[in-house]
Amino acid sequence: MNGPIRQLATALFVGLAVLVAAVTWIQVVQANEFRDDPRNTRVITARVGRERGTIITADGVVAAMSAPNQDDPQVFTRQYPEGDLYAHVVGYSTALFGDTGIEASRAAELTSDRDSTISGVINALLGGDLRPQGLRLTVDHALQTTAYEALAGQIGAVVAIDPTTGAVLAMASNPTFDPNLLTGFNAGPQGAALENDPDRPLLNRAAQETYNPGSTFKTVTAAAALESGVAGPATPFPNEFRVELPGSTATISNAGGRRCGDGATVTLTTAFVLSCNTVFAVLGIEVGPEALVGQAEALGFNTEPATTDFRAVASAIPEAASFENADAALAQTAIGERDVRATPLQMAIIAATVANGGQLMEPYLVAEVFNADAEVEETSAPTPLGRAFSPATAEALSEMMEGVVTSGTGQRATVSGVRIGGKTGTAETPGDAPHAWFIGYGPVDAAPGEPQIAIAVLIESGGAVGATATGGTLAAPIARAVLAEFFSNGS
Amino acid sequence: MTRNAEASLLAAAAVLAGLGVALVNFASGVGFDAQAALTLLVFVLSFGSVHLVMRRWAPTANPYLFPLGAFLAAIGYIEVYRLDRDLAALQLWSLLIAGGMASLLLFTLRDEGVAALRRYRYIFLVVAVGLLMLPLLPEDWPIHGAEVFGSRLWVRADLPFGNRTLSFQPGEIAKLLLAIFLASYLADRHMAMATGRKLGPVHIPDPRHIFPVVIAAAASFLVLIYQRDLGASLLLFALFIGMMYIATARPFYLITGVVFVGVGGLIAYRLFDHVQRRVAAWLHPFDDFTDTGYQIAQSLFALGSGSLTGSGLGLGRPDLIPAAATDFVFAAVGEEMGLAGSIAVITAYALLIAAGFGIALRARDVFRKFLAAGLTLVIGMQAFLIIAGVTRLLPVTGITLPFMSYGGSSLLANMILLTLLARISHGERA
């Protein structure tokens, strides 16, 4: 009797051993084949289908949210209710095209810690909240909407910043795209179409593309002159309609080939208000490469912006040594041409720094992190990045910039009832219509605690106007629209 | 002392269940809540009561049976909880009831042991066949059968209060009763059955001695085949053949058994659509991925995705596998706990079977020997058949994985099975 029992036991043990072999074969040898089988939705839904936190604007409009699928509530679909309005700010989280923008930079908060990492387990043991957190942006929905409406039909960008904090109030880049088109598993064709679009809608021109800043760069040249004591607001300069550049056959003339006002001499302030190239070319040489490049770098050139919230490229100016015995290049650089290149974000930061008394602030997009119960867990603190110039210089620049809007090239940025300061720019582009720029801020006379805004507007290649476009005619009205929106609701 | 070892092993299993539930909660973002403590408590109450009764009335029983059962129940419960909180809540009640019933049975058998069951064998046979026929009761009766997934093996009783329905699978209890009947019958007749004529090297038994067994087997199978529960048929058949082989040591029974399974399988394949579908799904699961092959394909995807260490509790997608909480719970464990979990589970069954057959080998009287061997055979075959189905070694037979699958009837039957094995082992050897 024990014999048959032993035999049956042996048979069962052999059977179980075969099971161990079979399950090992499946889970080790065939594991990758089964895991990567296109019909096995596990891997892709694990990465893409997880719940992500909600992203709302400063005024509570939902820019991104996760909704559970109807047929499979464990799988979430990322939705962008505002369509293309926040495509460049929030970015996207997709199956096929990866993640960008806030979706990528703040993934740690937006996804939950429900993984098996040691820190996740410890966090849970200590009673941590494991649900995805949400983000409140600094961006204002009304301002963002106005920026896009003002850009409509033109290629360009608008960046608005709170000068006192560095909080980004609006960041628009046109053309844009609807990130909802990219989220699905069959979004390949749409994504390819966007990638191959010659207008490059996926590019965030506000922070990831550099342009010659043109005359808006005169703000930097003026700052360098004031800081180094080379010139003051009332310092007279010869009023020429053309200057010959030393060591070169090239010349620099004013827009339209005119002189700068009526007199034989012109003050720095007048030259700034009327945007005289001849004066700033001479001034650039007088200031010298060290001071000019130093001032630009103090404002953020040649460094990737410190922000961790979004990807921004560095604005560029050649190093000082390269201008040795190259006064012609220095003169062209001083008026924002040649090799100096800036992002709209950088130019907005320059305007903001003037408004903020010379104190540079780190730009940021996320105001608050809140938990799944909508309780604020973390509030972003403004980060000062150092002083770019003295308050006195800021004060002098401020007066000059206000003159641009009240009586100079930037009059179309006027907002009734608010003192606005600004600077226009019209950057020549070889063989194409010029890029139109406007940077500015307001109110110039802000009381402490009063809401302030600094702005940069760029329109590529003449926009809707074409070859005759200037910063004053094309970019300033766009800035005006956004500024007016900002001051209309008192926010 | 062995009972202390048992107590600490049972406590470890209860902690395992509680920790598993806590991890599942952790993964779903709830954090730690009362469920982990509740699970721990239910495991302690259920297995603790059995343990305490055993301390008092069966102190020398094998101390590894219930810890192994508790371990498997813990692993299974964690996955059931992870898949469906409502099922898990019911499963906790089942655990309490099964623990209580096991304690009660142990107490009832305190003086005579399983020998008390021996004299009721024909009652058990009649009750077993009656239980097997229960699912055939018409739908409009207060107690009636119900067809689930093409098999009619469920009984539903409409309770007089509320809208609740009590469902159970009588076949789970019937298999225990039939094992007791067989052990008892064979204990009386095995000498006679071993004699008979020789036909060449093969021994042919006297039909007189095997007639009742054949009748019992035929009746059970007819009922089960009519209910289309082929997994249970196969299991019962293995029980009959295995126990007759143990009782007589005659290969004739094994050979006849294999022939019958082959012929029976062919007939079933011809007669039943759902058998054909299952065989097709077994041979080519990916040919008809969206329909018949879906379950086995998802099972393989789950196991493959789990790989060596698994996705982690609550982090896999075992919910994609049809019947993941019942028949396919092994695949769910394999996905979330990896090959490590799979092998741990198979090893636990191997240890359980080793303990069971060890008890059979040491049993001093034939009834207890046969009963222990038969019960062990049932649990071993059941685990083997369904794991083999889930891993595509054999066609899926649709039976529960002992202790791990969701289901009160199955849990109750297997707890009673362990109780009988434990009682048999008591007093056999220090």
Contacts between the chains, C-beta under 8 A, distances in Angstrom:
chain1	res1	chain2	res2	distance
A	1	B	190	7.8
A	1	B	246	6.2
A	1	B	247	7.1
A	1	B	249	6.8
A	1	B	366	6.8
A	1	B	369	6.2
A	2	B	361	5.3
A	3	B	249	5.9
A	4	B	245	5.2
A	4	B	246	4.5
A	4	B	249	5.1
A	5	B	246	5.6
A	5	B	357	5.8
A	5	B	360	5.3
A	5	B	361	5.9
A	5	B	369	7.6
A	5	B	373	5.1
A	6	B	357	7.7
A	6	B	361	7.3
A	8	B	242	5.8
A	8	B	245	7.2
A	8	B	246	6.8
A	8	B	357	7.7
A	8	B	373	7.2
A	8	B	377	6.5
A	9	B	353	6.8
A	9	B	354	7.4
A	9	B	357	4.2
A	9	B	376	7.9
A	12	B	353	5.6
A	12	B	377	7.7
A	12	B	380	4.5
A	12	B	381	7.4
A	12	B	384	6.6
A	13	B	350	6.4
A	13	B	353	7.3
A	13	B	354	7.8
A	15	B	380	8.0
A	15	B	384	4.8
A	15	B	388	7.6
A	16	B	346	5.6
A	16	B	349	6.5
A	16	B	350	5.0
A	16	B	353	7.5
A	16	B	380	7.9
A	16	B	383	7.9
A	16	B	384	6.5
A	18	B	393	6.8
A	19	B	346	5.5
A	19	B	384	6.8
A	19	B	387	5.2
A	19	B	388	6.3
A	19	B	391	6.6
A	19	B	393	6.9
A	20	B	343	5.9
A	20	B	346	5.5
A	22	B	388	7.6
A	22	B	391	4.6
A	22	B	392	7.7
A	22	B	393	5.1
A	23	B	303	6.8
A	23	B	334	6.7
A	23	B	339	6.7
A	23	B	342	4.6
A	23	B	343	7.0
A	23	B	346	7.1
A	23	B	387	7.7
A	23	B	391	5.4
A	24	B	339	6.2
A	24	B	343	7.5
A	26	B	300	6.2
A	26	B	303	4.7
A	26	B	304	6.0
A	26	B	391	6.1
A	26	B	392	8.0
A	27	B	303	5.3
A	27	B	304	6.6
A	27	B	306	6.1
A	27	B	307	5.6
A	27	B	308	6.7
A	27	B	334	6.4
A	27	B	338	6.8
A	27	B	339	4.1
A	27	B	342	6.5
A	28	B	307	7.2
A	28	B	308	6.7
A	28	B	339	6.4
A	30	B	300	7.7
A	30	B	304	5.8
A	31	B	303	7.9
A	31	B	304	4.6
A	31	B	305	7.6
A	31	B	306	7.9
A	31	B	307	4.3
A	31	B	308	7.8
A	32	B	304	7.5
A	33	B	304	6.8
A	34	B	300	5.4
A	34	B	301	5.2
A	34	B	303	7.0
A	34	B	304	2.5
A	34	B	305	6.6
A	35	B	301	7.5
A	35	B	304	5.1
A	35	B	305	4.7
A	35	B	307	7.0
A	37	B	301	6.4
A	37	B	304	7.9
A	39	B	286	7.8
A	39	B	289	5.8
A	39	B	297	7.2
A	39	B	301	7.6
A	40	B	301	4.1
A	40	B	304	7.6
A	40	B	305	6.6
A	41	B	317	7.5
A	41	B	320	7.3
A	42	B	301	6.6
A	42	B	302	7.9
A	42	B	305	4.8
A	42	B	311	8.0
A	42	B	316	7.1
A	42	B	317	4.9
A	42	B	320	7.3
A	43	B	305	7.2
A	45	B	317	7.0
A	46	B	311	7.8
A	46	B	315	7.7
A	46	B	317	7.5
A	74	B	317	7.1
A	74	B	319	6.6
A	112	B	29	5.8
A	114	B	26	7.0
A	114	B	27	5.2
A	114	B	28	7.2
A	114	B	29	5.5
A	114	B	314	7.6
A	114	B	315	7.4
A	115	B	312	7.5
A	115	B	315	7.3
A	116	B	312	4.3
A	116	B	315	7.0
A	121	B	26	7.3
A	124	B	26	4.8
A	124	B	31	6.3
A	124	B	32	7.3
A	127	B	31	6.9
A	128	B	31	7.8
A	129	B	31	7.3
A	130	B	26	6.9
A	130	B	29	4.5
A	130	B	31	6.3
A	131	B	29	4.7
